[in-house]
Amino acid sequence: MKPKDTGRRRKGLLEKTEHNPLNGVANLFDVAMVFAVALLIALVMSYHIPEMLDPDASLTVVKNPGQPGMKIIIKDGTTIEVLNMTDKIAGGSGEELGTAYKLANGKVVYVPADDTD
């Protein structure tokens, strides 16, 4: 004949589980990663350049235009190239092609130079 409390003892053994205090650390890491990605997306959206996230888009950004530390950032698809402007890259001699005028409404009009010498 089996004792009646045997089932209770087995059930009590199965209910006892150990709690690891470091189980919550993994969840905190996941939350931190989601927060970091959300911040990056918010930063891109705040600069109004969602093309940075589009793998098929092309984009050109000029930082510090006309200053000695000028940089041109070119994104073509998934490749990004940064050009630091120096005399070798954007300097040199050339010829005048014409004149560009900015109108009061913000449009730019290009007037070619006369070719008569």
C-alpha positions as CSV (number, residue, x, y, z in Angstrom):
1,M,0.0,0.0,0.0
2,K,1.3,3.5,-1.0
3,P,1.4,6.3,1.5
4,K,-0.9,9.2,0.5
5,D,1.6,12.0,1.1
6,T,4.1,10.7,-1.6
7,G,2.3,12.7,-4.3
8,R,2.5,15.8,-2.2
9,R,6.3,15.4,-1.6
10,R,6.9,15.1,-5.4
11,K,4.7,18.0,-6.2
12,G,6.6,20.1,-3.6
13,L,10.0,19.2,-5.1
14,L,8.8,20.3,-8.6
15,E,7.6,23.7,-7.4
16,K,10.9,24.7,-5.8
17,T,12.9,26.7,-8.3
18,E,16.0,28.7,-7.8
19,H,15.8,32.4,-8.7
20,N,18.9,33.9,-10.3
21,P,19.2,37.6,-9.5
22,L,21.1,38.2,-12.8
23,N,18.1,37.2,-14.9
24,G,16.9,40.8,-15.0
25,V,20.2,42.1,-16.4
26,A,19.6,40.5,-19.8
27,N,16.2,42.3,-20.0
28,L,17.8,45.6,-19.1
29,F,20.4,45.1,-21.9
30,D,17.6,44.5,-24.4
31,V,15.7,47.6,-23.2
32,A,18.9,49.7,-23.5
33,M,19.5,48.5,-27.1
34,V,15.9,49.3,-28.2
35,F,16.3,52.7,-26.5
36,A,19.6,53.4,-28.4
37,V,18.1,52.5,-31.8
38,A,15.1,54.7,-31.1
39,L,17.4,57.6,-30.3
40,L,19.4,57.1,-33.5
41,I,16.1,57.0,-35.6
42,A,14.9,60.2,-33.8
43,L,18.2,61.9,-34.6
44,V,18.0,61.1,-38.3
45,M,14.3,62.2,-38.4
46,S,15.1,65.5,-36.6
47,Y,17.6,66.4,-39.3
48,H,14.9,65.6,-41.9
49,I,17.2,63.2,-43.8
50,P,15.4,59.8,-43.7
51,E,17.4,59.0,-46.9
52,M,20.2,58.0,-44.6
53,L,18.2,54.9,-43.6
54,D,17.0,54.1,-47.2
55,P,19.5,51.6,-48.7
56,D,18.6,52.7,-52.3
57,A,18.7,56.5,-51.8
58,S,21.6,58.8,-52.8
59,L,22.4,61.9,-50.7
60,T,25.1,64.6,-50.6
61,V,25.7,66.7,-47.5
62,V,28.1,69.7,-47.3
63,K,29.4,70.5,-43.8
64,N,30.9,74.0,-43.1
65,P,30.5,75.3,-46.7
66,G,33.1,77.8,-47.8
67,Q,35.3,77.3,-44.7
68,P,38.7,75.7,-44.4
69,G,37.3,72.6,-42.6
70,M,34.7,71.9,-45.3
71,K,33.6,68.3,-45.8
72,I,31.4,66.7,-48.4
73,I,29.6,63.5,-47.4
74,I,28.3,61.4,-50.3
75,K,26.0,58.5,-49.8
76,D,25.3,56.4,-52.8
77,G,23.2,53.4,-51.9
78,T,24.9,51.6,-49.1
79,T,28.3,53.2,-49.6
80,I,29.3,56.4,-47.7
81,E,32.3,58.5,-48.7
82,V,33.6,61.5,-46.9
83,L,35.7,64.1,-48.8
84,N,37.8,66.6,-46.8
85,M,38.2,69.6,-49.1
86,T,41.8,70.6,-49.8
87,D,43.5,72.4,-52.7
88,K,44.2,69.0,-54.3
89,I,40.5,67.9,-54.2
90,A,38.5,71.1,-55.0
91,G,41.2,73.7,-55.7
92,G,43.1,74.6,-58.8
93,S,42.5,76.7,-61.9
94,G,39.6,76.8,-64.3
95,E,37.5,79.1,-66.4
96,E,34.4,81.1,-65.6
97,L,31.3,79.5,-67.0
98,G,28.8,82.1,-66.0
99,T,27.0,83.7,-63.0
100,A,24.4,82.4,-60.6
101,Y,21.8,84.8,-59.1
102,K,19.6,84.0,-56.1
103,L,16.1,85.6,-56.5
104,A,14.0,87.0,-53.8
105,N,11.7,83.9,-53.8
106,G,14.7,81.6,-53.2
107,K,15.2,80.3,-56.7
108,V,18.6,80.3,-58.3
109,V,19.1,81.4,-61.9
110,Y,22.2,80.6,-63.9
111,V,23.3,83.0,-66.7
112,P,26.0,81.6,-68.9
113,A,29.0,83.8,-69.8
114,D,29.3,85.3,-73.2
115,D,31.7,83.3,-75.4
116,T,32.7,86.3,-77.5
117,D,36.3,87.2,-76.7
